[in-house]
Amino acid sequence: MILRRIIPRGVRAFLNANLYYVTPISSVEPLENFNLVKKHCFDTGGYSYMSSKSQSSSIANRASKAACNDAQGVLFDYLHYTRNLQYNDSEHISKNSPIFLQSLISKVDNDKNISQALTKYLRYHPINEFEPFFESLGLAPSEFTSLLPRDLMFLGDEEILLDNYHVLCNYGISRDKIGQMYKEANEIFGFDHGVLAAKLRAYEEEMGLSRPTIIALVTCYPTLLTGIVDQDFVQFLEKLDSFGVLSCRWIRGYLSDGNTYSWNKMLVMMEFLEEMGFKKLEIGSLFDKNPDFLFEDSGNKIYKLVALLLKIGLSAEIILSLFLRHSLLLAGNFTENLSGALHFLSEIKMETEDIAMIIRSHTHALGCCSLKKQPRTVLSQLNISPQKLCEIIKEDPQKLIAFAAKKRDTGGHQHLREKTTFLLSIGYVENTEDFIKALKEFRGKGDQLQERFDYLVNAGLDHHDVCKMIKSAPFVLEQTKDVIETKIKLLADHLGKPLQYLVAHPKYFSYDVERIKLRFSMHTWLREEGLITKRSSFYSILWPSDVQFVKLYVNLDSEGPAVWERLKEQLSSNVEVAI
């Protein structure tokens, strides 16, 4: 749909039949024997387009981090001062388009001063501003190439697009999520002035949803903003309300734009639980304590578990009791492990009533442990009959784990288990791609991560909000509890920002305390001297390099450099400075 709207059929066919490389320059020229190869271009993890002719020479010519930083500054100046884009837009685009910057740097001689060379280059070569714009919204070149307007180069010429983009930004939607929204529902960005804002207000006023909940919803399902409200979604909310679940905050804390959900399937699953005899308040309590029962695979996973438990003769009442007592029933491999234990006991011919008793009394232990040995292996090693093994396990169900489970690991694996436990507790599913990625991204021991997580919750943040924040910014928990505490106090006591601000702006934690104090102290002095009449954006103060900050703020007054140096001396001497 997006391709049809933006690129005519004939042009699409031509592009599909010919390999073109869309450069960041306005002219688009075909390159012979050109391959797109992903390669890290600098520490932030960006990628660069490279010719396949000589990979080694490409690596040698790859721009340094310093060159990329200089290029960011030049691109910011170009967008803001030359093209008159808003400050925040220019800042975000220049900071979040590393692939575009790498390509731009390749257009000038790296031996020269990058800033001067790029400034001169852009003076005579206007760029296609939509390329760094879409990249800054979280899209890769392979995703946004087909989205580029055919006859436009300048963002300012797409006033309607920018207007709707700003509506989403001002509403609180993260800019790096807006690119995916554009891909999935680009008609949103063609609404006339006021239409999109009215749709967002309607969800708040007519459906009673909170703003954070709406943000979570439209990020996952931007089509909710394109037309008539999804009736399955409305019925889903109504059903939750009938169960006594406070849906707004609850849904917000669990939804993830990395997952997909079927409101219809979840409705069917809720009706299934009612048909089993569960009372509405019981179902509401179940979902409230463990959202996985509803959201994990849109409720499909619970069917497998219920079928398993019904098979061994457990009543609906007992199943509900198990659900309420064991919050990890759907986490990771819990269901598979429990199923493995059931099949093991079945193969050694244990009576159904005895299996039910063991499963009911040792649910957690059996669910958290994977049985690696087959019954015939255990019987052979113990040299006993199946009947004798049944008697042993009935007397002490823990023997099943001792005989058939994988041996406990020690040493370095202890840290892995602790980290795994922590990741499961915040909503990751074991052995999934996201889980494996999180194991690498979350640095530190599991108990340390848990301690820092608990501090954020105890400081006053909602548990689900903290989960969402650290999933998007794992580096928050890389800092010690003392450092986290210091930055939170600084945020509230000196910067006047509410604690909830951290949820939408976790990058605040990436700046060291001295930088925060120094930048805001300088900004405070400028305001007091009347040199700045409005509060600058949070990141327009913290993000620029020292050279850029001096240019943008310190040099606003002849006394600025002296004040700047004095503040730095005070901080280095541990003297408290005013913010």
N, C-alpha and C positions, 0 to 999 in steps of 0.2 A: 504493500500500500504506500509506504514511504517512497519507494523508488518510483512508482507510477506518478506520484504527486509532484516530485521534484525534477525528475529526469524523463523527458519524452521517450516513447518506445524506441524510436529510431536511434537516438543517442545512446540508450542503454544497450541496444544490440551492438552498436559500434564499439562501446567500451568493453563489452564482454568478449568481443573478438580481437581486441588489441590490448596489449599490455602498456599501460601508461603510468607514469609516476607523477603524481600531483605534487609539484614543488610548492614551497611556501612563497614563491614569487608569482606574480599575476599571470605570467605566460606559462602555458602547460605544454611541454615539449616531450615527444616520445624518446626514450632512451633505449638503445639497442643492447640486447643481452643483459638486461637488468633484472636482478632478483632482489626481493625484499628479504633481508636477513635481520633477525632481531639480535641486537648486541648491546650490552650495557654501555652507556655512554659516560656515566659518572656515578658517584656514590649514591644518589637518590634513587637509583634503580630505573632510570629512564632507558629508552632504546633509541637506536639510530638506524637510519637506512644506509646500507652499505652495498657497494658494487661487489659482485662475485669475482671480479678480475684478480684482486689481490687482497685476501683477508688480512694478511700480516701488515701490509702497508696501510690498510684502513685502521687497524688498531693503533699503528704508530701515529696516524694523523688525527686520532680521536681527540676531541676537545677536552681540556682539563676542567676540573671542577671550577677553578678560578675563572677560566674563560666563560664557562656557562653562567657563573654568577654575574660577570660583567655583561653578558648578553641579556640576562634578565633585566638588568637596570636599563639597558638601551631600549629593549622592547617596551618596558614600562613607560619610559619617556616618550617613545614614539606614539604609543596608543593614547596616553593621557594628554600630553602637551601638543602633539602634532595632529592626532585624529580626534581629540576632544572627547574621548570616552570617559566615563565616570572613573573616579580614582579607584574605588574598590574593584571595579571590573578590570581595569588595567593591571592592578596589583595581582589579582587572582590569575589572570591569563598569563602574565609574564612569569609567575612563579610555578605554574602548573602545566607548562607545555614543553617538557624537556626534549621531546623528539623534534618538535618544530625548531627549538633553539639550536639543537645539534646541526640540523640541516642548514639553518641560517648562518651559523659560524663557518660552515664549510664553503660559504660563498666568498669569504674574504681570506686574506693572507694571515695565517696564524702567527707568523713571526712579528707582525705589527701589533700596535696597541689595539686590542679587540674592540674596546669601547669606541675609539675614534674611527676605526675601520668600518664597524657596523653602522655607526651614526651616519657616516658619509654614504655608505651603501644604500641605506634606507631613504636617504634624501632623493635618490634617483630611481629607486626600485620599490615602489609601493607593494606591500604584501597582500596576500589573500587573508584577510583577518579572520575569516571563518575557520581556518585550519587550526590556529592556536586556540581559538575560542572553543571549538568542539573538543579538542584534546583536553583543555582545562576542565571540561565538564565530565571527564572520566571515560572518554571514548578513545579507542585506538584508531590509528589512521585507516586500518582495514575496515573499521566500522563507520567512520564518518566520511570517507571519500565519496560514497554514493549520496550523502546528505548535503553536499556542498551545493549552494545555489549556482545555477549555470551562468547567470549573467551578472552576478554581483561579486564584489570584492570587499566592500567596506561594511562593517557591522552597522554603522550609522544609517545605512540605506534600508535596513530591515527594522524599522521603528517598532512595528507590531511584535516581532519576535523578541526584541529587547524589552519591550514593555511587559510582556507576559513572563519573560525570564526574571525580571526584577520583582514581579508579583510573587513568584515562587521563592526567590531569595529572601525578600522581606517577610514572607510568611514563616520562614525558618527552615526551609528545605536546603540541605547541604548542596552546594554547587556541584560537587563531584557526583551527585546522584541524578542531577538534572539531565545529563547526557543520555542515560538509559531511558528516562522518561520521554525524551525527544524521539528516541528510536522507536519506542513502543506506541507512543500516542502523540505524534508531532502536530496533530490538529489543535492540540492545546495552545500551541504557540502562534496560532493564527486567529485566536479570539480577538474581537474588537475590545477596545479599552473598557475595563470595568467588568467584563463578562467572567473572566477567570476568578477574580476576587470575589464576585458574587457567588460563584459555585462553591468556593471554599467556605464562605460565610454560611451558606445554606446547610452544609454538613454540620456546622457548629450549632446553628439556631434551630433547624428543623429536626435534626437527628440527635441533638444533644451530645455530640462528640467533642472532646477537648482538642485543642490545637495540636499538641504532641501526638495524639492518636491519629488525627487526620494526616499529619506529616508521615507517620509510619505507613498508613494505608495507601496514600497516593504514591508514595515512593515504590511500594511493592506493586500497586495496581493503578498506574496512571490513567487507565481507561475509565476509572471511576469518575474522572473529570470530563470525559468526552461527551457524554450524553445523559440518558436517563439513568437514574440510580439503579444499580444492580439489585434486583428483587431478592435474589438468593442471599445477598449480603444483608439486606434489611431484615429478612426472616431469621437469619443467623443471629443478628443483634437482639431481635425480639425474643428468640428462644433463650439466649443467655440471660436476658432480663427476667424471663419467667423462672429461671433456675436461681435467681437471686445473686447473679454474678455482676460485679461492678465492671461492666465490659470495657469502658473507655480506657482507664489506666491499665487494666489487665491486658487487653489486646496490645496496647502500645508497647508494653514491656517485652512482648514475646515476638511480635512480627519482625521478620528479617527480609531485606530486599534480596538476599541470596537464596531465598526459598520461594516456592509457589504453593498456594493453598486453594482448595476447592471448597467454597462455601456450601455447595450442594452436598458434597460427600460428608462434610462435618454435620450438616443438618440430619442426614440419614443416620449417621452414627449416634447422634443424641437421641433420636427417636428409637433406635435399637436398644439403648440403655433403658429407656422408659418402658419398652415392651418386656424387658427382662424383669421388670418389677422395681427398678430403682426409683426412689422418690425424687421429686424435683430438687429439694434442698440437699439431698444426698449427692445428686449429680453436680449441683452447683459447688458444693464443698469439695468434691473430687477434682473438678476443673480448677478451682481456685488454688488448691494445694499443689496441683501438678498439671500445668497447661499442656505437657507432652501428651496427655491422654486425648486431647482434642486436636492439637496442631501437628503432632508427629505423623507425617505422611497423610495429612488431612483426615486423621482418625482411622486409617486403614490398619495400622499396626495393632490397634487395640482389639480388632476382630480376631487376629491370630492368637492373641493371648487369651481372650475370653473362650475361644473354641478349645484351646489347650486345657484350660481349667475346667470347663464343662465336661470335657472328655474323661477326666479322671473322677468325675462325680461331685465336684464342688458346687454348692448351691449359689444362687445369685447373691444371697446375703453374705456368704463367706467370701465370695469374689470381691464384693464391694469393700469388705473389711480389709482384705489384702491390699486392694488399691489404695485405700486411705492410709494404711500403715507403712507401705513401702513406696516411697517417692521415686525410686530408681527403676521401677518395673519396666519402663519403656526406654530407659537410658542405655546407650551402647548395645552390648550383646546380652543384656539381662534376660530378655525373652528367649533368645537362642540357647543360653546356658541352662535356663530352667527347662526348656524343652529337651535338651540333651540329657538332663538328669531323669526326666520322666521316661524317656525311651530306654535309658540304661536299666531302670527298675523294671520296666515292662519286659525287657529281653531276658531278665533273670527270673521271670514268671512270678513277680511279687503281686499279691492281691491288690485290686483297685483301691479298696478301702485303706490299706496300709500305705499305698503310694500317696493317696490324698492326705493322709495324716502327716507324712514326712514333708510333702510339698508345703502344706499349710504351716507346719511348725518351724521349718527351716528355709522359708522362701528366700530371705535375703542372702543367706550363705550360699545356697545353690545357684542363685541368680548371678552372684558376683564371681563365681568360679567356673571355669571351663573344664569339663571332663575330657581329658585327652586320650584315655585308654578305653578300648572296647571291652565289653563284658568278658569275652572269651580270653582276652589278655590277662585281665585281673584274676579270673578263675584259674588260669594256668599258673600264674605266678604264686597264688596262694595255695594251689593244689587242693581246692575244696569244691563241693557241689554247689549248684545254683541255690538249692534250698538252704544250705548252710550260710551262704553269703547273704541271703534275704534275712535270716535270723540275726546275723551280726549287725546288719544295717538298721534293722528295726529297733534293736537294743540301743544303738548309738548311730544316728544318721550321719554324724560327722565322719564316720568311717568311710562312707561313700566318697567323700572328698579326699580323704587320706589315701584310699586305694586307687582312685581313678583320675584324680586331678593332676595337672602338671606340677612338678616340684616347685616349691617356692624359690624365687630368685632372691639374691642378696646383693650387697654392695651397691654399685652404681644404679642398679635397676630399682632400688628403693626410691630414688629421686624421680624416676620415670613414673612409678606407680603414684607417688604423691601428686605429681603434676597432672597425671591422667585424672585422678580423683577431682582435682580442682577444676579442670576443664569440663568434666561431666557435670559438675555442680552449677556451672554457669550456662549450661545449655548446649554444649557441643555433643555430637554423637560419635561414639568411638569408632575408629577405623574408617571414617569418611575422609574425603579429600580435605574438607575444612578442618577436621580434627588434626590430621597429620600436619597441615600447614601451621595450625595454632601451636603444636608442640615445638616448632622451630621459632615461632614469633614470640612466644611468651618465655622470656629468659628469667631464670632464677628457680629456686626450689619451690615445690608445691606449697609448703607451709609458709614460706615468705610471701608468695603470691596471695595466699588466702589472708594473711595478716593485713596486707596493704588493701586488699579488696574490702575486708571487714571495716577497716578504718574509714574508707570512703562512705560506706553505708552508715556507720555510726556517726559520721560527721553530719548526716542529715539528708543524704541523697537516697532516692528510691533504689531498691535492690535491682529491679529490672533496668532502670536507667544506667546504673553502674555497669551491668552486664553489657548493655548496648555500647556504652562509651569505651570500655576496654577492649571489646571485640574490634572496634574500628581503630583503636589506638593502643595496642598492647604495650607500647613504650611507657605508658602511664605507670604500670606496675613494675617497671625496671628500676624505679627510684625507691629509695628507702622510705619507710613510714615517716621519719623525721622530715625529710625533704618535702614529701607530699603535704605534711602538716604545715610546714612553713609557707608553702605556696598558697595553700588554702587560706591561711590567715592573712597573707599579703593581699590576696584577691578581695577578701571581705573588708579588712580593716583599712587598707590604703587605697585600693582601686575602686572600692564602692560597688563591686559587682556581686550579685547574688550567687549562692552556691550552685544553683541550677544552671548557671551560665556555663559551667564546666562540661555539662552533658553535650551541648551543641558545639563547644569549643575546646575539645580535649588537647588540642595542640598547645594550649597555654602551658601545659606541663613540660613541653619540650624546651622551653626557654629557662636558662638558669636564673637564680634569684638575683644575682648582681645585675644582669642585663635588664630584668624587669624593673628593679629599683632605679637604676640609672636612667633608663629611657623615660619613665614616668615622672621622675624628679625633674628632668629637663623640661618635659612637657608642662608640668605644673608651673614652673618658673615662667615659661612663655605665656601661659594663660594669665598669670598674676600680673605680668607686665603689659597685658593687653595686646600682645603680639599675635595671639590666636584667640579668636572670639568664639569658636565652636570646638566642642570636643572631637578630636580626631578618632577614627575607628581604632579599635583595639589593636588589630594587626598592622595597621599602617604605622604604628609606633614601634611594635616589637619586631616585625618581619624584616625591614630594610637592613642592609649591611651597615656597618659603622660609617662608611664613606657616604652612603645614600642618606643615612639619618642626619649626618652633619649638614649635608646639602639641603635636605628638606626642612630641617627644624633648627639646628644649632646656628646656622648662618643667617637666620631671619633677623638677627640683631647683631650689631658690632660687639656687644658684650657677651654674646652667646658662647663663643669659643672659650672665653675665660671661665664662664659659669660651668661649662661642660667639663673642663679640666678640673675645676674645684670639686665638682660632684664626684668625679672619678677618684680623686685623692681621698675624699671623705669615705667612700665605700672601701677603698683599699686599706684604710686605717680603721675599719670597723666602726666608723662614726655614723650614727643614725641620720639619715637624710629625710627631708620632708617630701612627701608624695601627695 
